[in-house]
Structure formats: structure tokens, C-alpha cells
Amino acid sequence: MNEQKRYILALNGGSSSLKFGLYEDNTCWMEAEGQVDKIGSANGHFKVRDAKGEILKDHEGSYPDTKEALRELIGWLKNQMDRYPLAAIGHRLVQGGPDHREPEIIDEKLISALEQWVHLAPNHLPASLDIIKNCRDVFPGTPQIACFDTAFHRDMPACAVHFAIPRPLWKEGIIRYGFHGLSYEYIMQQLERLTFAGRKEKIIIAHLGNGCSMTAIHHGVSIDTTMGLTPTGGLVMGTRSGDLDPGLIFFLLRQEGLTVDDLENVIDKRSGLEALSGNGHDVQILLEREASDPNAAEALTLFCYQAKKFIGALAAALGGLDTLVFTGGIGENSPVIRRRITDGLQFLGINLDEKHNKEQEEIISTLNSPVMVCAIKTNEERMIASHTRDLITK
């Protein structure tokens, strides 16, 4: 009799969604995947499909927080345990501080260490820790693995890592960490089948979604990235401001009388496209409204302008550019945004093929473009499963 298959559950909790995948523990072949969307709103959506695309579960619901989204997922999983017995659970962790980058088994010591770094990712780590603790209660004895988003950027040079602040603060962990590392790692694997040696040297990957970042990769190593100490820095995002003049912080605290908590709420949850448009941050909806809504049009213009500017900066850091990749919910799915960002970057050798871009091809640059431009769907859950498998089979 063949031994029953077991599965790795990969959990990827974001600021507005909970994605998950079930992967066979020996091969990491995907058996099922899904997500809970629009966490924090009244019109959430829970959907699961198998490897063939068949819908296993699909319904609307209200998920005020990640805990409720996880409860929905666990309820479905508990009814499927005969079909999908778990070998391990892998988690995407946004931040682990300076001493936790590589994937590691979650135990009480690691949980305690992570709790000390919540202030570096207050919108992500608390929810991730809740997920870990809930999974431990529901699936006692099942190994849990932490996969850190900061690992991909661990070899950045000192000039990219350090802020121009007193050196003793560096030793307290106040450095540039970079994020979206699991996404970047997956995209680099996918580029192996799309590129040839001459186009792998200097790469920029733009992960554009509700959270946005870019990274510059030289010979496979991240040398700079737009997010810094926290996932708030860098590009304009859905509800996050991105980079700000530090003096603005002082002004808001002193002149507007904001508390630190008020300030955090403004910058992380009430800024970005949400603030610029005045009514929502879904890019597709903003595109539909821009012809009649000047605020929506201005929000999109600023978003694309900032992205264009960061591509130029990272190309300068690389000393040139061979490949530009768009990924993330916006980067993968919006030909209009990709075109607007790349318009005017012909001086870098970026030439978009309009037909390939509109038809959502993986390679969207012209045949004679000096820079290859791609739109590649990311899969952080597969990277979580892969790292989890490697660790539990050591």
C-alpha cells in the first residue's frame, strides 16, 4: 500500500489579504490554493481552487481582520484533513530583525524574539504572530516554519543598508532591511527560463500591489531596494505614503497635535492612493474613474511618476539595466500602468511592445529593445513551501 501523501500549508498574510497554498511535501507540487480577499471590508471573498483550476470553495463574507480570515480557512481545512493531512505549515514573516533572516523552525524562543521587533512592522507582524499561535492551537505538533521577507536583501552593501544617523542606532537594528524578498526570489527563478546570460547581470524587479517596492539585483544579489526599516518606505502604495521628508513628521506632531499612534495611522492607513484619490485605492477602479474624477487621475499620475523615478534611481545604482520585471497585483495585471511607468524611459533602452503588453504576455518589450521588460506572476506561497520542505527534510 502506498504511503498517504502529506502536504505543506503555505500561509501568506498581507495587509489586506490572506493567501495560502497546499503543496505535496516531497515534490512541492501545488494541490490547492486560494485566498481571503478584502480583509477589513464588508465585502470579503474566500476562494479555493485545485491544481486543475476547479473551484473547491467560493463565497462572499465579512472579514474584519486577519484572525477572522484565518478562522474561515481553518474551518475549511478541518473538513479536508482526510484529503490533505499536513506535514508542516510555512509562514511568510515580513520582519525578523537583524538576527533572523534565514528560514527557521518556529519555537517559543523565536516567537519571543519576533515580539521584540513588532515595532518595525506593526501592520504585519502582530497578525502573523496571531496566525502562528492559532495554527499551533489548531494543529498541535505540526512543525511550523518562518520564512522571512528580508532574507533576499541580506547581502546588500553597507552604503545601501545604513541610514545617515548616529552609528550606535545601527546596532539597535535601525537599518534598511528591504521586503518582498520571497516574491523577488521566485521571480529570479522564473527569469532563468526566460533570459539568457547576457541579460541577467543588471535586473530591476518592481513588485506593485497594495504594498509596493522595487529592488536592484546585480549578478543575482540585491544591492538596493526601495523599502527601508519598515514596509512603509519607498514607493507610493495603496494606503501607505512611501518616502516622506522627515521634517513633515515633526510638523504633524507639533503643529497638528497628532499622537504617535495618530501619526502611524495617517501614514500607514490613510495615505498613498487612498489619500490622493479621496475614495479608494483599487487601481482598476481608479482607472475607470479617472476620466471624470480629477483626484483619481492625479493619484494615478503621482503613482506612475514615483515608480518611473525609482526605476531611474535603481538603474543608476546598477550602472545600467538589462531586465525590468513587473510583478504583484498591479504589476502583473495592469497593462495601462506598465505603459505609463515605462513611457519616457526609452533613454534607458526600455521599449514596450503594445500588443504583447495588452495581451499580458510574459515578455512585453520589443524584439530589438536593449532592455527586456517582463510581466511575471509571482508566487510567494511556492517559495514558502519550498523553504519549508527543505527545512523539515534536513
N, C-alpha and C positions, 0 to 999 in steps of 0.2 A: 504494500500500500504506500502511495506517495505521501510524503510528509506535507501537512497542510501549509499553504503559503501564509506568510505573515507580512504585515505592512508597516511602513513608516508613515506617520501622520506629520505632515509639514504644516506648521501654522505661521502665518504672516499677518500680524496685526498692524494696520496702519492707522492714520489719524481719522479716517472716515470709512474704513472697510476692514473686514477680516477675511483673508484669502486662505485657502487650505488645499492640500492635495494628499492623496493616498498613493504610496509608491511601494511596489514589491521590494522586500528588504534585500534581496540578493542582487537584483538587476537594476533597481531604481526605475523600472518601467511604471509609468503612470497608470493607475487603475481607475481613479476617480478624482475629480477636482471640483472646486466651487468657491463661492464667496458669499458673504453677507455685505451688501452694499448700503450706502447712505446711512451709516450709523450716526445717531444723533438727530435724525429726522423722523417724521411720522410715516414716511413712505419708503421704508427699508425693503430690501429684496434679498431673499435667500434662495440660492440656486445651486444644484449639484448635477454634474453630468459624468458619464463614464468615459473610458478611453475612446469609444466609438462615437461619442457625441450625443448618446442617448440621454435624455433628461431623466434623472432619478428623483429630483425634488425641485419644485419651483413654486414659490408663493410669496406674497407680499406680507409685510409685518412691520411693527414698530420696534426699533432697537435704540433706546435712548443712550446706551453706552456699549462698550466692548464686552462687558460682562453678560449683558442680555444676548448679544450676538453669539457669544461662546455657548451660552445655555441652549440656544437653538441648534447649534452644530452638535453639541454633546448629545442632545436628545435624539438627533438623527443617527449619530454614531452608535449609541447604546442599542438601537434597534437593528444595527447592522453588524454586531460583533461576531456573529457566526460566519458572516461573509468576509469581514475584514478584521481578523484578530491583529492586535497591534504588537509590533516588536519594539517600537520606540516612538518617541514624539520629539520632533525637532522644532525649535523656535527661532524666529528672527528677532534678534535683540539689537535695537538701534545703537545702544551705547553700553560699554563695559568699563569705561575709564581707561587710564593708560596701561593697566596691567592685565587687561582681559581683551584680547584681540582674536586669538585662535579659537576654533570651536572647542567646547569642553562640556563634560558631564555636569549637569546641574545638581548641586547638593546644597545643604544648609549654608556652608561656608560661602559658596558663590552667591546665593541669594542675599546673604548679609552684605557681601561686598557690593552687589548691584544696588542695594538700597542706599548705599552711601553716595551713589552717583546719579540719583534721580534728578537732582537739580540741573544736570546737564541735558536732560531730555524729559522735561516734566510732562509733555504731551504724549509721550510714548512709553517710557519705562514703567510708570505705575500700572498701566493697562497690561503690559507684557508680564509684569510680575504677578498680577491677578490671574492672568491666563495660566501661568506656570503653576501657581498654587491650586487653582481649580482643577487642572489636569491631574495633579498629584493626588487630590482627594478622590477624583472620579476613577482614575486608573492607577491605583496604588501598586507600586512595584514595577511599573513600566518605566524604563530609562528615559530621561529627558535630556536633550542636548541643546546648548545655547550656541547659536551661530551669529557672530557679531558683524554688523554692517560696517564697522570701522576697520576690519581686517585688511580689506583691499588697499587701504591707504597707509598701511603701517610703515612702508619704506619711503615715504615722501622725504625729500631733503629738508634740512633744518630751516632753510630760508622760506619754505612753504609751510612748515609746521608751526613756527613761532610767531607770536604777535609781538609788536614793539611795545612791550610793557615790562615792568621790573622783572628781572630774571627769576627771583625767588617764586614768583607766581607760576612760572612754567612747571616748577617742581610740585606744585599743588594740582597739576593736571589741567591747567588753563592753557591749552594748546589747540591747534587746528587738528581735528580728528578726521573729518570727512565722513560721508554717509552714502547710502545706496550701494554699498560695496557688493552685496550679493547680486544685485542687478548687473553691475559692471562686470563681475566675474562671469556671469552667464553670457553676456554679450560678447566678451572676449572669446569664449569657447565657440560661439556661433560664427564669429568672424573667421575662424580657422577654415571653414568650408566655403567662405565667400571671397577671401582675399588671397593674394599671392605675396611672396616675401617682400617685394618692393613697396607694398602698401601697408605694412604692419608697423613700421617704425614710429610714426607720429600719428596718434589717434586722439580724437575728442569724442566722448560719448555724452550725449545730452539726455538725461532722464527727466522727462517733463510729464508731470502728473499733478495731483493735488499738492504734493511736495515736489520741488524741482531742484536739480543740481546738475552740474557738469564736472567732468574730470578730464585731465590731460594725461595721456598714457604714452610713455616713451619706452620702446622695446619691452612692452608688457608690464611696465612698472608705473603706477600712479605717481606723477611728480607734482601735481597740484590739483586742487578741487575747489568748488565754489562755496560749499557749506563749511563751517568752521568748527567752533567749540560746540555748537548745538545745531540741530536741523533747521534753525530759523534764518541763518545767514545765507548770503549769496543772491540767487535769482528771486524775482517776484514770484509768489506762489498763490495757491488758491485763497488761503486766509492768512498767510504769513507775509510779513513785509519784505523779507530779504534784507540786504545790507542797508544800514542807516548811518547817518552822521552821529557819532556818539554824543555830540552836543544836543541832539534832539532829545535824547533820554533825559539829560539834565533839565532841559526846558520843560518837558512833560511832568517831571517830578516836582519841580519848583513852581512853575508858573500855572500849571493846570491842577496842581494839588493831587495828582494821582498817587495811590499807594503802589508798592512794588507789584502786588497781585493785580491791581488795575492795569498797570503798565504791561504786564505779561499777557493779560487777556487782550488788550488792544493790539499788541504786536503779533501775537500768535493766532488769534481767533477772529479779529475784526479788521485786519489789514489785507494787503495783497489785492487780488482781483475782486474779492468781496467788497472791500472799501472803495476801490476805484469805480466799480460798476454801480455801487449803491444797492444792488439787488441780485446777489448770487455770484457764484464763481465757476459754474459749469461752462467750459469754453464753448461747447457746441451751442448751448443756449445763447451765450453772448454773441456768437457769430450770427445766429438767426435774428438777434435784436439790433445789431449794430447799425443797420441802415436807418432805423427810426429812433435810436437811442444813443445820443452823443456820449453818454457816460460809458456804455458798453464798448463803443468804438474806441474811446480813449484808453480804457482798460486793456484792450487787446493790443493797441499800438504800443503802449508802455511795456507790456509783457514781451512782445516780439523785439522791441528795441533793446531791452535789457539782455535778452538771450543773444542777440546779434553781437552786442558789445562784449559779452563774456567769451563768445567764441573767438573773437579777435584777440582778447587778452590771453586766452589759453594757447592759441596758435603762436603768439609771441613767446610764451614760456617754452613751447616746444621747439621754436626755431623753424617753424613751418608746419605743414599739415598734409597728411596722406589720406586719412579716412575720417569722415564725420558720420556718427551714428545717432539717429533719433530713436528713443525708446520711451517707455512709460505710457500711461493712458492717453496723453495728448500727443506725445511724440510719435507713437505708433499709429494713431487713428485720425490725425487731422492733417490732410494734405495742404489745406489753406495756411495753417500755422507754420508748417515746414517751409512752404514757399515764401511766406512773409519774412521769416527769420533769415533765410538764405539770400533773399533779394539784396543786392548791394555787396555781397561777399565774393563776387566774381574775381576781385583782385587777389583773393587767396587761392584761386583755382577751383572754386565751387560753382558748378554749373548743373542745375537741376533739369531733368527730363520731365516735362509737364505730364506727358502721357503716363510714364511709369509712376510718377508721384501720385497722380489721381487714381490710378488703378491699384495702389497700395502694393506695388512690387517691393521686394527687399532691397534691391539696388535701384535708386531713384535718380542717379546722376546720368549725364550723357556719356556716351561711349568714349569721347575724347576729353572728358573732364579730368584735369590733373588730380583733383581730389575725388575719391569715391565717396558718395553720400548714400547712406543706407537707412532704412526704417525697419527695425527688427523688434519683434515682440519679445519682451523679457519674460523670465520665468524664475523668480526668486525661490519659489517653493521647490523646484527641482534641485537648486543648489543646496537648499536646506536639507533635503532628503539625501543628497549625495554626501554631504559632510557628516550627517547623522549616521549613515551606513558605514562610512569609513571609521568613525569613532567606535561604534559598537562592535565592529568586527576585528578590532585590533587585538 
